[in-house]
Amino acid sequence: MWSVLATADDAGVRTAVDDIITEHELAGADTAARLPAADDIPRDVPVGVCSLNAEAACRRALAAHELADAVAVVAGRDTTPAMKPDPRALEWVTTELGVAPADTLFVGDSASDETTAERAGADFQWV
């Protein structure tokens, strides 16, 4: 799907395509299943989200699962100029949290997440 955004960008219609994707993400956020690992989010260290979903969809899902207060920073594909696996997305989150990438554990569910962590110099854990 992310190649569609790149193609849309080249064709000058990225905003329209991104808006359609975001609408679907927002609808999905309302019905997304809560991962069991959500109960393990630490409350004594800074926590952020770095996602390929739109920031609004991330925030909606966090609110739906009563996790918004547990997350200090949320970055979606529309928050930073770079999308995963470009490390700048995760680096932006760590900067906002005031934490060095080397002191970060990035938890993810895709090979792209693992690559992002590796490129940023962060540790990685599969969820």
Backbone as ProteinMPNN parsed JSONL, in Angstrom:
{"seq_chain_A": "MWSVLATADDAGVRTAVDDIITEHELAGADTAARLPAADDIPRDVPVGVCSLNAEAACRRALAAHELADAVAVVAGRDTTPAMKPDPRALEWVTTELGVAPADTLFVGDSASDETTAERAGADFQWV", "coords_chain_A": {"N_chain_A": [[0.811, -1.186, 0.0], [2.027, 1.188, 0.618], [3.564, 1.827, -1.521], [1.65, 2.761, -3.217], [1.109, 5.278, -2.189], [3.525, 6.54, -2.778], [3.443, 6.474, -5.572], [1.137, 8.004, -5.946], [2.084, 10.395, -4.98], [3.995, 11.017, -6.925], [2.231, 11.424, -9.019], [0.936, 13.657, -8.248], [-1.295, 13.545, -6.616], [-1.268, 12.833, -3.991], [-2.315, 13.834, -1.537], [-5.108, 13.499, -1.8], [-5.29, 10.7, -2.075], [-4.092, 9.897, 0.311], [-5.926, 10.949, 2.112], [-8.135, 9.268, 1.687], [-7.098, 6.797, 2.507], [-6.619, 7.435, 5.177], [-9.25, 7.859, 6.121], [-10.21, 5.226, 6.118], [-8.449, 4.104, 7.965], [-9.16, 5.519, 10.278], [-11.774, 4.584, 10.664], [-11.181, 1.906, 11.116], [-9.734, 2.148, 13.466], [-11.635, 2.491, 15.394], [-12.647, -0.024, 15.785], [-10.533, -1.661, 16.248], [-8.719, -4.387, 17.59], [-7.643, -4.737, 20.924], [-4.35, -5.204, 21.739], [-2.869, -7.772, 23.72], [-0.39, -7.058, 24.764], [-0.648, -4.4, 25.311], [-1.304, -4.045, 27.923], [1.09, -4.157, 29.132], [2.431, -1.8, 28.848], [4.844, 0.356, 29.977], [4.67, 2.567, 32.763], [6.507, 4.154, 33.887], [8.486, 5.152, 32.294], [9.315, 7.176, 29.408], [6.984, 6.957, 26.741], [6.279, 6.402, 23.35], [4.598, 6.508, 20.144], [5.235, 5.302, 16.939], [4.183, 5.182, 13.831], [2.945, 3.821, 10.703], [0.385, 4.415, 10.159], [-2.044, 7.087, 9.974], [-1.624, 9.923, 12.11], [-3.947, 10.797, 13.475], [-5.548, 8.499, 13.419], [-4.024, 6.772, 14.965], [-4.148, 8.101, 17.434], [-6.895, 7.941, 17.894], [-7.27, 5.166, 18.179], [-5.685, 4.717, 20.446], [-7.136, 6.201, 22.331], [-9.571, 4.817, 22.264], [-8.863, 2.477, 23.492], [-8.217, 3.281, 25.964], [-5.592, 4.208, 26.376], [-4.37, 6.566, 25.842], [-3.312, 8.323, 27.764], [-1.037, 7.009, 28.49], [0.828, 7.37, 26.576], [3.179, 9.594, 25.453], [4.043, 10.815, 23.083], [2.997, 10.852, 19.727], [3.49, 9.719, 16.529], [2.51, 9.654, 13.296], [2.347, 8.639, 9.816], [1.906, 11.059, 8.674], [2.981, 12.913, 10.343], [5.737, 13.327, 10.464], [8.373, 14.148, 8.098], [9.398, 11.848, 7.04], [8.816, 8.399, 6.417], [8.565, 5.233, 8.077], [10.506, 2.598, 6.714], [12.461, 4.537, 7.106], [14.738, 5.925, 9.294], [14.369, 8.435, 10.396], [11.778, 8.957, 11.227], [11.379, 7.475, 13.633], [13.509, 8.573, 15.036], [12.6, 11.187, 15.329], [10.516, 10.794, 17.135], [11.957, 9.852, 19.387], [13.515, 12.093, 19.934], [11.526, 13.968, 20.604], [10.662, 12.759, 22.926], [12.86, 13.086, 24.471], [14.87, 11.21, 24.637], [17.642, 9.176, 23.835], [18.127, 7.382, 20.77], [19.667, 5.064, 21.162], [18.985, 4.365, 23.707], [16.503, 3.352, 23.524], [13.698, 1.183, 23.247], [12.118, -0.197, 20.646], [9.051, -1.36, 19.878], [7.473, -3.551, 17.729], [5.541, -4.832, 14.893], [6.343, -5.715, 12.427], [8.631, -6.443, 9.721], [9.546, -4.104, 8.656], [9.381, -2.393, 10.851], [11.375, -3.497, 12.45], [13.603, -2.996, 10.836], [13.548, -0.207, 10.852], [14.151, 0.337, 13.556], [16.724, -0.768, 13.697], [18.119, 0.865, 11.858], [17.897, 3.308, 13.15], [19.358, 2.886, 15.38], [18.239, 1.773, 17.622], [17.043, -0.598, 20.076], [15.071, -3.55, 19.387], [11.895, -5.156, 19.669], [9.75, -7.774, 18.94], [6.204, -7.776, 18.775]], "CA_chain_A": [[0.0, 0.0, 0.0], [2.853, 2.387, 0.724], [4.003, 2.183, -2.872], [0.55, 3.539, -3.791], [1.327, 6.665, -1.779], [4.648, 7.067, -3.556], [2.937, 6.689, -6.925], [0.217, 9.138, -5.863], [2.934, 11.573, -4.826], [4.544, 11.29, -8.258], [1.137, 11.869, -9.89], [0.389, 14.9, -7.72], [-2.587, 13.32, -5.956], [-0.995, 12.17, -2.714], [-3.227, 14.271, -0.48], [-6.409, 12.852, -1.998], [-5.138, 9.271, -1.781], [-3.825, 9.78, 1.745], [-7.189, 11.206, 2.814], [-8.955, 8.054, 1.59], [-6.478, 5.804, 3.396], [-6.848, 7.886, 6.552], [-10.654, 7.579, 6.458], [-10.315, 3.795, 6.437], [-7.72, 3.876, 9.216], [-9.976, 6.045, 11.373], [-12.862, 3.624, 10.879], [-10.576, 0.716, 11.706], [-9.292, 2.441, 14.831], [-12.787, 2.34, 16.286], [-12.941, -1.448, 16.004], [-9.273, -2.397, 16.372], [-8.574, -5.228, 18.781], [-6.6, -4.333, 21.869], [-3.32, -6.23, 21.874], [-2.574, -8.087, 25.12], [0.821, -6.344, 25.179], [-1.012, -3.049, 25.747], [-1.319, -4.048, 29.388], [2.475, -4.13, 29.594], [3.05, -0.499, 28.586], [5.391, 0.873, 31.235], [4.185, 3.896, 33.165], [7.598, 4.863, 34.549], [9.44, 5.604, 31.28], [8.613, 7.839, 28.308], [6.457, 6.047, 25.725], [5.79, 7.054, 22.145], [4.122, 5.679, 19.043], [5.764, 5.632, 15.616], [3.332, 4.314, 13.026], [2.651, 4.155, 9.311], [-0.983, 4.926, 10.116], [-2.162, 8.522, 10.212], [-1.574, 10.26, 13.529], [-5.309, 10.84, 14.03], [-6.0, 7.12, 13.613], [-3.289, 6.264, 16.132], [-4.715, 8.72, 18.634], [-8.243, 7.399, 18.099], [-7.127, 3.808, 18.712], [-5.201, 4.835, 21.825], [-8.262, 6.649, 23.156], [-10.562, 3.738, 22.325], [-8.368, 1.439, 24.4], [-7.85, 3.962, 27.206], [-4.133, 4.223, 26.462], [-3.861, 7.878, 25.44], [-2.512, 8.904, 28.846], [0.204, 6.247, 28.642], [1.7, 7.673, 25.439], [3.5, 11.02, 25.451], [4.287, 11.306, 21.721], [2.427, 10.019, 18.67], [3.908, 10.102, 15.181], [1.993, 8.873, 12.187], [3.047, 8.915, 8.557], [1.677, 12.456, 8.337], [3.563, 13.752, 11.385], [7.128, 13.622, 10.129], [8.585, 14.096, 6.643], [9.913, 10.533, 6.642], [8.022, 7.25, 6.864], [9.313, 4.002, 8.304], [11.628, 2.288, 7.602], [13.41, 5.644, 7.256], [14.895, 6.07, 10.74], [14.042, 9.783, 10.882], [10.481, 8.938, 11.912], [11.629, 7.042, 15.009], [14.398, 9.563, 15.654], [11.757, 12.321, 15.716], [9.818, 10.395, 18.361], [12.894, 9.813, 20.513], [13.875, 13.481, 20.237], [10.387, 14.553, 21.321], [10.621, 12.139, 24.253], [14.078, 13.419, 25.191], [15.581, 9.949, 24.841], [18.515, 8.806, 22.721], [17.731, 6.124, 20.13], [20.401, 3.944, 21.758], [18.324, 4.04, 24.972], [15.106, 3.136, 23.152], [13.193, -0.117, 22.808], [11.039, -0.01, 19.679], [8.237, -2.573, 19.808], [6.747, -3.51, 16.466], [4.938, -6.066, 14.386], [6.69, -5.937, 11.02], [10.048, -6.366, 9.364], [9.818, -2.68, 8.473], [9.632, -1.855, 12.184], [12.697, -3.969, 12.861], [14.574, -2.241, 10.034], [13.538, 1.164, 11.369], [14.904, 0.335, 14.813], [18.134, -1.014, 13.384], [18.674, 2.062, 11.21], [17.938, 4.404, 14.121], [20.25, 2.526, 16.477], [17.421, 1.404, 18.78], [16.745, -2.019, 20.249], [13.774, -3.907, 18.819], [11.187, -6.312, 20.22], [8.524, -8.131, 18.221], [4.996, -7.909, 19.587]], "C_chain_A": [[0.86, 1.259, 0.0], [3.421, 2.784, -0.622], [2.912, 2.978, -3.589], [0.713, 5.01, -3.42], [2.467, 7.297, -2.559], [4.213, 7.372, -4.982], [1.992, 7.887, -6.952], [0.985, 10.444, -5.728], [3.494, 11.991, -6.181], [3.483, 11.856, -9.198], [0.485, 13.165, -9.396], [-0.956, 14.756, -7.027], [-2.42, 12.664, -4.582], [-1.998, 12.565, -1.639], [-4.574, 13.579, -0.595], [-6.347, 11.37, -1.644], [-4.914, 9.064, -0.285], [-5.1, 10.014, 2.552], [-8.095, 9.974, 2.806], [-8.413, 6.971, 2.523], [-6.762, 6.161, 4.854], [-8.282, 7.63, 6.996], [-10.835, 6.118, 6.865], [-9.589, 3.47, 7.746], [-8.528, 4.36, 10.416], [-11.136, 5.106, 11.69], [-12.335, 2.36, 11.546], [-10.138, 0.925, 13.141], [-10.417, 2.252, 15.837], [-13.068, 0.885, 16.642], [-11.686, -2.297, 16.183], [-9.238, -3.187, 17.678], [-7.438, -4.701, 19.648], [-5.611, -5.483, 22.0], [-3.066, -6.509, 23.354], [-1.346, -7.329, 25.64], [0.522, -4.92, 25.643], [-1.024, -2.946, 27.267], [0.081, -3.967, 29.977], [3.167, -2.794, 29.335], [3.55, 0.063, 29.912], [4.878, 2.286, 31.517], [5.299, 4.739, 33.786], [8.705, 5.294, 33.592], [8.654, 6.301, 30.167], [8.206, 6.83, 27.235], [5.94, 6.867, 24.549], [5.315, 6.032, 21.142], [4.725, 6.215, 17.759], [5.102, 4.664, 14.645], [3.262, 4.766, 11.572], [1.198, 4.595, 9.147], [-0.958, 6.436, 10.321], [-2.171, 8.784, 11.717], [-2.964, 10.249, 14.162], [-5.847, 9.437, 14.292], [-5.299, 6.492, 14.816], [-3.9, 6.802, 17.418], [-6.114, 8.177, 18.936], [-8.171, 5.996, 18.7], [-6.636, 3.841, 20.157], [-6.336, 5.244, 22.76], [-9.294, 5.538, 23.328], [-10.162, 2.659, 23.322], [-7.863, 2.018, 25.721], [-6.346, 3.946, 27.449], [-3.538, 5.598, 26.156], [-2.963, 8.499, 26.509], [-1.177, 8.2, 29.039], [1.24, 6.613, 27.588], [1.917, 9.179, 25.348], [3.612, 11.61, 24.054], [3.687, 10.321, 20.73], [2.875, 10.578, 17.329], [3.313, 9.131, 14.178], [2.75, 9.23, 10.924], [2.92, 10.374, 8.149], [2.284, 13.425, 9.35], [4.971, 14.213, 11.032], [7.317, 13.531, 8.618], [9.067, 12.742, 6.137], [9.015, 9.441, 7.201], [8.945, 6.066, 7.11], [9.406, 3.236, 6.988], [12.723, 3.359, 7.665], [13.536, 5.928, 8.757], [14.501, 7.441, 11.275], [12.693, 9.836, 11.594], [10.656, 8.552, 13.382], [12.542, 8.027, 15.729], [13.616, 10.799, 16.1], [11.047, 12.01, 17.033], [10.775, 10.422, 19.547], [13.338, 11.221, 20.909], [12.767, 14.154, 21.039], [10.277, 14.006, 22.743], [11.829, 12.514, 25.105], [14.924, 12.206, 25.512], [16.447, 9.67, 23.619], [18.012, 7.513, 22.087], [18.415, 4.903, 20.751], [19.79, 3.498, 23.089], [16.851, 3.696, 24.769], [14.839, 1.681, 22.805], [11.996, 0.163, 21.912], [10.318, -1.338, 19.533], [7.403, -2.495, 18.539], [6.278, -4.868, 16.009], [5.281, -6.348, 12.934], [8.199, -5.867, 10.822], [10.462, -4.92, 9.15], [10.105, -2.003, 9.811], [11.025, -2.243, 12.67], [13.796, -3.213, 12.121], [14.675, -0.804, 10.526], [14.374, 1.257, 12.636], [16.392, 0.177, 14.555], [18.783, 0.238, 12.802], [18.796, 3.243, 12.167], [18.906, 4.129, 15.266], [19.504, 2.188, 17.758], [17.315, -0.116, 18.882], [15.343, -2.282, 19.708], [13.218, -5.136, 19.505], [9.922, -6.541, 19.405], [7.362, -8.208, 19.195], [4.104, -8.964, 18.953]], "O_chain_A": [[0.464, 2.283, -0.557], [3.728, 3.955, -0.845], [3.212, 3.782, -4.472], [0.479, 5.889, -4.25], [2.383, 8.459, -2.956], [4.573, 8.411, -5.536], [2.041, 8.697, -7.878], [0.595, 11.469, -6.286], [3.469, 13.169, -6.54], [3.791, 12.67, -10.069], [-0.41, 13.702, -10.048], [-1.68, 15.739, -6.868], [-3.34, 12.017, -4.082], [-2.48, 11.705, -0.903], [-5.125, 13.122, 0.407], [-7.247, 10.846, -0.989], [-5.489, 8.153, 0.312], [-5.325, 9.35, 3.564], [-8.747, 9.674, 3.807], [-9.172, 6.314, 3.237], [-7.103, 5.296, 5.661], [-8.509, 7.224, 8.136], [-11.528, 5.814, 7.836], [-10.063, 2.657, 8.538], [-8.577, 3.692, 11.448], [-11.442, 4.866, 12.858], [-12.978, 1.811, 12.441], [-10.164, -0.006, 13.946], [-10.178, 1.896, 16.991], [-13.659, 0.6, 17.684], [-11.773, -3.522, 16.261], [-9.671, -2.709, 18.726], [-6.4, -4.274, 19.142], [-5.994, -6.604, 22.335], [-3.048, -5.579, 24.16], [-1.276, -6.997, 26.824], [1.357, -4.299, 26.301], [-0.78, -1.877, 27.825], [0.245, -3.736, 31.175], [4.368, -2.667, 29.576], [2.777, 0.228, 30.856], [4.683, 3.085, 30.601], [5.077, 5.888, 34.166], [9.757, 5.755, 34.037], [7.461, 6.046, 30.0], [8.99, 5.955, 26.867], [5.26, 7.879, 24.722], [5.592, 4.84, 21.269], [4.731, 7.422, 17.516], [5.415, 3.473, 14.632], [3.489, 5.933, 11.255], [0.827, 5.1, 8.087], [0.037, 6.991, 10.788], [-2.663, 7.969, 12.497], [-3.135, 9.741, 15.271], [-6.534, 9.217, 15.29], [-5.92, 5.766, 15.592], [-4.138, 6.056, 18.367], [-6.47, 7.977, 20.098], [-8.922, 5.672, 19.621], [-7.117, 3.079, 20.996], [-6.476, 4.696, 23.853], [-9.828, 5.346, 24.42], [-11.017, 2.009, 23.923], [-7.178, 1.345, 26.491], [-5.883, 3.706, 28.564], [-2.32, 5.766, 26.209], [-1.959, 9.133, 26.183], [-0.279, 8.741, 29.685], [2.4, 6.215, 27.692], [0.968, 9.946, 25.188], [3.309, 12.787, 23.857], [3.844, 9.109, 20.871], [2.667, 11.753, 17.029], [3.588, 7.932, 14.216], [3.686, 10.029, 10.956], [3.729, 10.875, 7.369], [2.114, 14.637, 9.22], [5.339, 15.361, 11.279], [6.51, 12.905, 7.931], [9.135, 12.52, 4.928], [8.514, 9.547, 8.321], [9.969, 5.911, 6.446], [8.446, 3.238, 6.217], [13.795, 3.114, 8.217], [12.524, 6.151, 9.421], [14.316, 7.6, 12.481], [12.491, 10.674, 12.473], [10.138, 9.228, 14.271], [12.356, 8.284, 16.918], [13.931, 11.393, 17.131], [10.984, 12.85, 17.93], [10.437, 10.959, 20.602], [13.515, 11.506, 22.094], [13.034, 14.829, 22.034], [9.847, 14.713, 23.655], [11.832, 12.292, 26.316], [15.614, 12.169, 26.531], [16.021, 9.907, 22.489], [17.519, 6.634, 22.795], [17.811, 3.835, 20.854], [20.045, 2.385, 23.548], [16.054, 3.74, 25.706], [15.652, 1.027, 22.152], [10.983, 0.696, 22.364], [10.914, -2.329, 19.11], [6.713, -1.505, 18.297], [6.559, -5.898, 16.621], [4.596, -7.13, 12.274], [8.933, -5.313, 11.64], [11.602, -4.55, 9.432], [10.976, -1.136, 9.895], [11.756, -1.424, 13.229], [14.805, -2.836, 12.717], [15.771, -0.249, 10.606], [15.206, 2.153, 12.774], [17.214, 0.895, 15.122], [19.878, 0.622, 13.214], [19.687, 4.08, 12.019], [19.237, 5.032, 16.034], [20.057, 2.3, 18.853], [17.479, -0.827, 17.89], [14.53, -1.366, 19.585], [13.96, -6.046, 19.877], [9.125, -5.625, 19.203], [7.53, -8.663, 20.327], [3.023, -9.248, 19.467]]}, "name": "protein", "num_of_chains": 1, "seq": "MWSVLATADDAGVRTAVDDIITEHELAGADTAARLPAADDIPRDVPVGVCSLNAEAACRRALAAHELADAVAVVAGRDTTPAMKPDPRALEWVTTELGVAPADTLFVGDSASDETTAERAGADFQWV"}
